[in-house]
Amino acid sequence: MARLDILEYPDPRLRLQSGPVEAFDDALHQFVEDLFETMYAFSSLGLSAPQADVQQNIIACDASGTGHARRVFINPEITASSTPGYVQETCLSVPGRKGLVKRPTRLSVRAQDTSGQPFTAHLQGLEAVCLRHEIDHLYGILFIDRLWLLRRLGIRARTYLQQRQAA
């Protein structure tokens, strides 16, 4: 297994839309294991392939954060969502930033596992919030895009100033 490099905002590759997985092979299995290893190394609850610069619809989640609730969602498609609430979010691709985001706390999704077998899952609470956050990454959407305008502008300005100071 390998720890993957994580793209960080404002890298334009984070804004690309991912494509479907078509090959369910050993390379996919290895990549999923690498996603989990990287996710746990950063004490994260979820990680999507685009964050590791792989533009495919692959998500690894473990809302427990312990390795006991590992879930893989390949080519996920939300079929229903409800019970929105505000949650405090962070993201490995936007380090040092956090904010309140409105997310569904109940979610139904259709996806495939690493063997290509389709399944349906009904998630609630943190697991639903985590998956919705990661699905956004598949479409090039970051959690900061869902913040109030002034908060979003503040994050962009601080990121710009930090980059300018580092140069």
Secondary structure, DSSP 4 states (H G I P E B T S, - for coil): --PPP---TT-GGGGSPPB-----SHHHHHHHHHHHHHHHHTT-SEEEGGGGT--B-EEEE-TTSSSSS-EEEEEEEEEEEEEEEEEEE--TTSTT--EEEEEEEEEEEEEE-TTS-EEEEEEETHHHHHHHHHHHHHTT--GGGGS-HHHHHHHHHHHHHHHHHH-
